[in-house]
Amino acid sequence: MKTNVVKQSDPSRKIKTKKRGNKLGFWFFKVSLYLFGLYGAYGLLYIVCFYYVIFDRPAVSSSLAYIEKRFPNCSFLKKRLHVYLLFVSQGKQLIDRYAVISEGGIFDIQLTGYEHFMSLIQNSAQGLILLTAHVGNWQMALTTLKKTGRTVYLLMRPEDNRAVQNSLNISHEQSHLRIISPEQYLGGVVEIMKVLNKGHIVSIMGDRNYGTNTLEVSFLGKKALFPTGAFAIAAAAKCPVVVLLATKVSAYRYSIDVSNIFYPRYQGSLNKNQQIRQWVQKFAVLLETYIKRHPYQCFLFHDVWKDDLKTSS
């Protein structure tokens, strides 16, 4: 297996990402929710998403890499149906985020592994890494962490996520959520280590590379490149990695699972990349299990199986 190493450039480097959420789109969801309620806003999605499937070729194309792995050997029309259902599912979860902000606790949230998660925070002065992915409504799940009393730092580009910041109510003054930009020196690792030592929580995406080191693992039957940053940082900081999986169970019900916990530690003289690959592969297996149960809650609109692999040779 090959290790794909992407060299860090100067602090002013720009990470290219596609903006899927925008101010107008979020505004539309907000107004629909206010006028028609949750089910009414959901109903409008079926029309809007049909339009996207027919006319938004870039959006459809970006979803096909996942759809073709999750639903192999499908006909053209069947693939489009899967894409359509995926778009509807994503739209519902966008609406849910606004519903939480505007109406408060209207959702029934079932927590799995929360007691152990809280004990990690309460019994240690060291922070922890929250490993998220482009599955489920992870942004909504972050709103439940106010109870921990710890600040949550999101590793993300502020410039490319203004609409997401607004949807999560991120404030530099009052919110329990803060941002660490991966465009900083060494990808923000220095600041991450600093806040971990202060006992805070750092949320890192574990299923897509944004200019950091990656390793090749098996994912949905094919080789894919997953970022190694969360596990490498945790091994250096000697802190746990808690996998966050949030699932929309029904219109007003979510399930949030934080029961899967890693304790990355380098053992002896074994190759570090080989050790990290084992942790990354276990994380990929967790995602596979989730995706098999909830195929329309995977929003990985990026070809981690092809585009990234080209850069590793």
N, C-alpha and C positions, 0 to 999 in steps of 0.2 A: 504493500500500500504506500501511496505517496503522501507526503505532507506538503500542503500548499502554504507557503509563507508569503504573506503580503507585507512588504516593508512599509513601516510607518514613515511618512514624509514630514514636512515641517508643520508647525502648529496651525498654519492658515489653510491647510489642505481642505478640500471640499469633498464630502462623500456624496456620490450621486445616488439619489433615491427618487422613486416615482411618487408623486403626491396623489393618493387615491381619495383622501378626505379633503374637502374644501369648505370654506365659510358658507357658500351658497347652499351646498348640500346639507350641512348641519342645520342651517336656518330652515330649510324646507322640512326636515324631520321635526324640528321643534314646533313649527307652526301647525303641522299636521297633527302632532300629538295634542296640542292645545285645542284645536278645533274639533277633532274627531275621537280623541281618547286613544288608548293603546291599541285596541283592536281596529279602530278606524284607520289609524296611521299604518298599521300592518297591511290593511287591505289595499292601500294605495301602492304599496311596494310591488304587488304582483303586476301592475301596469307599468310602473317605472322600470322594473328589472327586465320585463319583456322587451322594452325599448333598448336597454343596454345590450342585451344578448343579440339583438338584430343589428344595431347600428354602431356599437362601441367595440370595434375589432381589437384595439389594444387591450381593453379590459378582458375580453374573452380569451385572447391569446395568452395573457399573463396567468390565467387560471388553468389552462389546459395541461400544463406540465404536471400539476397535481392530479387533475381529473384523470388523465391517462394512466397514471400510476395506481390510483385508487380504484379506478374502474377500467381495467384493461379490456381490449378486444371489443370495445363498444362501437356502434355505428355512429355516423356523423350526427344524426338527429338525437341519438341517446346521449352523446357527449354534451350537446347543447342543452338538453334537459337537465343534466347534472349541473352544468354551469348556471343555469337559471335558478335552480333550487339553492345553489351556493350563494348567489347574489341576494336572493330573498332572505336567507338565513343571516347573512351579514347585515342587511338593512334592518332587520328586526333588532339586532343587537346594538346597532347605532342608535336606534330609537330608544332602546332600554337605557342607554347611558344618559340621554337627556331626561328621561322619566325619573331617574334617580336624583339628578341634580334639581329638577324643577318641582318634583312631588315628594321627594324623600323616600322613606322606606316602604314602598309599595310592593316590593318583591320579597318572597319568602326564600331566604338563603340558608341552605344546609351546608354546614362546615364539617369537613372530614379531616382529622388530624390536627385540629386547631389547638387542643390542650397541650399536645407535645410541642407544637410550634411556639406557643406562648411560654412554655417552660424553657425553651432554648433562649428566648429573649430575656426572661426574668432572672435566670440563673447564670448569666454570663454577661460580662461587661463588653465582650466582643460583639460586633455586629454579625450579620449574615447576608448571604446573597440569595435573592429571590429569582429563580430561573423561570422565565416565562417563554412563551412561544406564540406564533401566529395561529393559535387555536382558541376557540371559545371567546368569552368576553373578559379577557384578562384585565382590561382597563377598569371595568366595573368592580372586579375582585379587589383591585387596589384600594377602592374606597372603603372597604371593610377593615383596612389595616389601621384606621385611626385609633382603634381600641388598644393597639400595642403601645402607644405613647412614644413611638420612635418615628423619626423622620424617614421617609422613603425617597431615595434618590433614583431617578430613572436615567439610565444611560441611553440618551437619544439626542438627535439634533434638534435644538430649539427652532431654528429657522424653517425647517421642513415640516414641523409638526405644530404650527400655530393653532390650527383648528382642533387638533387633538388636545393641546393644552387647555383651550377654552372648554372643550367638552368634559375634561376631567377637573375643571375648576382649579387649575394649577396657579398658585399665587406665590410670588417670591417673598411675600410678607406674612401671610396667614396660613397658607395651606401646609399640610403635613407632607406634601409632595414637592420635590425639588428636581432639578435637571442637572445632569453632568453630560457635557457634550463630548462625544468620541473624537471630535476634531481638535481637542486639546493635545498638549504634549504627551506623547506615548499613549494616545487614545484615551486619555482621562484616567489612566491607571493610578497615577500619583494621588489624585483627588479621591478616587475610590478607596484606596488603602487608608487614606486619612479619615474618611467618614466611617469606615469599618472599625477602625481603632477607637472611634468615639461611641461605638455601639449602635450605629444606625443600620438601616437596611438598604441594600443596593439591588435594584431590579435590572436584570440583563436579559436580552433576548438570546435564546439558545439555539435557534433554528435557522438563522440567516447571517451571512457574513457581511459586515459593513466596513471592510478594509482592515480586518484583523486576521490573525493566524487561524487556519482551519485544518481539520483532519478528515480523511476519507473514512466514512462508516456506511453501513448498510441501512437503507431507509426505504420502506415500501418495495422491497425486492430489488432495488438498484443501488449503485454506489452514489453517495451524495457527500457534499462537503459541509460540515457543521463547524461553527466557531468554537474555539477552545478557551476563550478568554475567561468565562465564569469559573471553570474548574482550575485553570492555572492561577488565577487570582486567589481563589479559596485555598489552594494548597500553600501559597505563599503567606497568606494572612492567617492560616490555620482556623478558618471559620467554616461553618456548614453551608451547604447549598440546598435550599428548599425549592422543590419544583412546584410551581403554581399552575393548577389546571382548573379552569372555570368552565362549567357546562350549563347551557340553557336547557332546562328539563321541560319546561312548559312556558306558557305566556307569562305567568307571574312567579315562576320558580327557577332558582339557580342552585347548582351544586358546586361548591368550591373545595378542592382537594389540595391539602398541603402536607399529606402524609408521607410523600416520597422525599427522603432526605439523604443527601450524600455528605460524606466526611472526607473530602480529598486530602490525602497525605502521601507524599512521595516515600516509597519504600526502598531503602538501601541504595544500591548502585544501578538499579533497573533503569532502562531508558525512560526518560520523562514523557516523551511523546507516546510511547506504548502504554504507559500508565494512564495518561490523559485520555487516550483513545478508548480505553475500557469504560471510563466514566461517560464520555460522550456517546458511546454506543448504547449504554444502558439508558441514557436519556432518550435517544432515538427510538428505542424499543417502547418506552413509556408513551411517546407520541404516537407510535404505530397503534398501540393498544387503544388509545383514545380515539384515533381517527377511524379505526374499524368500527367502533361503537357509535361515533358521531361524525359520519363522513362529510356532512354539510356544515361543520363547524371548524374546518381547517381553512384558514385564510392566508395561506402561504402563496401569494401571487408573485412567485419568483421561481425560476427553474434552477434549484440547487443541484439537480442531477446532471444538468448539461452545461449551463453557462459557466458555473464555477469550475467544473472539472476541466474545461478547456484551458483555464489559467494555470492548472497544476502541472501541465506537461512542458 
